[in-house]
Amino acid sequence: MKLFKIRTHNLQSVIMINDLNHYATYKSIKVLELLHDFFLGLPLLLFPMFSPLLGMVLFFLVLSFTTDLFLFLLFPSFRVVLSSRSFPLLEFIVFFIVPIFTSLILDIRKLIILAAISSCSFIRNCLMFRLSFSFVLHCLLGTFVSF
């Protein structure tokens, strides 16, 4: 039986591995951790001239917009509303209300997950800023598209 130390971000846990299945699980956990660290560090690699706060905001903005685009492509009724100007109330709901709530729900979930795995108050502050910034941005975009 072997003891392995797994670094789960800011936590240290020790697991016992006694067969190959457990070892494969350990390896997959490590790969997931590496992927997670890579994607969290990606804004800092892509935007080295900006502050880490701006890099993180830009990164989550991209995630938010791709989520809205995915929802738009997923539901054909959104495209019907796009091609028709006869339902202003429905357009208002689709372009203004739906993106705000979908974005907020997803962002709150991301916020909870990332705040839970991080004891760094700087990251938590960045995420709170991202959440409020996303709300304002979606309000502005929704209003602009409705007109």
N, C-alpha and C positions, 0 to 999 in steps of 0.2 A: 504494500500500500504506500502510495506516495502522497506527499503534501505539496500543494501548489498554492502560491499566493496570487490572487487575481486582483489587479488594481481596477476598481470600478469607479473611475473618475476620482472623487475625493475619499472613497471608502476603501478599506483594505479588508478582504475576506479570504479565508483559508478554506480550500475545499480538499476533500480526500478523493483520490482517483484510484480505483482498484481494478478497472478493466478498460478495454479500448473504447467502449461506448462513452464512458465518462470522459475519456481523453478527447474524443471527437467533439463532445459538447463543450469542453474547455476551449478547444481550438476555435470553434464557431463563435463562442463568446468573445474571444480575443479579436477575431476578424470583425465582428460587429462593433466592438469598441474602437478599433482602428478606423472603420468607416465613419463612425459617429464623430470621432475626433477630427477626421479629415474634413467632413462637411461643416463642422463648427468652426474649423480654422480656415476654411475656404475664403471667407470674406477678407481675412487678413492677408491672404496670398494674392487675391485678385485686386484688392484696393490698398496696397501698402502705403500710398501717399496720403490716405485718409486716416482719420482716427479709428480705433477699434469700434467705437460706438457707431460711427457712420457706416463702417463695413458691415456690422451686424444688422443695422437697419436696412441697408440695401439688400442684404441677403434674404431677410424675411419678407421684404417687399416683393422680391422675385417669387418667393414661395406663395405669397398671398395672391398675386396676379395669375400665376399658373393654376392655382386652385379655382379661381373664378372662371378662368378660361375652360378648365375641365368641366365645371358645372354647366357652363354655357353650351359646350359641345355635347354633354351627356343628355340634356333635356331638349328635344327638338322644339318644344313649345316656346322656348326662349327665342329661337330664330323666327318663329311666326310673329312674335311680338315685334321683332326687329324690322320685319318687312311691312308691317302695318302701322299706320299712324292713327288708326281709328279708336284705339284703346289707351288714352293717355294715363288713366289710373293704373291699368295693368302694366304699362311701361314704367310708370313710377315705382310700382312694387318690384318689378323685375330688376331694374337698373339701380334702384336706390336702397330699398329695404333688404332684398335678398342678399346682395353682396356684403352689406354691412353685417348682417347676422351670421352668414356663413363664415366670413372672415373672423368675426369676433369669437365664434364658437371654436374654430380651429386654432386661433391664436391663444385663447385661454387654455386650451388643452396643451398646446406647445409650451406655454408659459409655465403651467403646473409641472409638466414633465421636466423641463430644463431647470426650473427653480428647485425641483426636488433632488436632482442629481448634482446640483452645484451649490456649494456653500459660499460661493463668491458673491458678495453683495453688488459688485460692479455689473455682473451678468444679469442679476435680477433687475437692477435699475435700467439696463439697456432694454430688457424685455418689456418692462412696464412702459417705457418710452415708446417702444415699437407698437404696443397695443393701442395707446392713445393716438399715436400718429396715424395708424391704419384707420381708425375710426374717422378721423378728420378727413383723411385722403379719400376714403370711400364716399363720404358725404359730398365732398366737392366734385368727385368724378360722377357720382349719381346725379347730382343736380345739373352738371354740364351736359351729360348724355341725354337727360330728359328734355332739355331745351333743344 
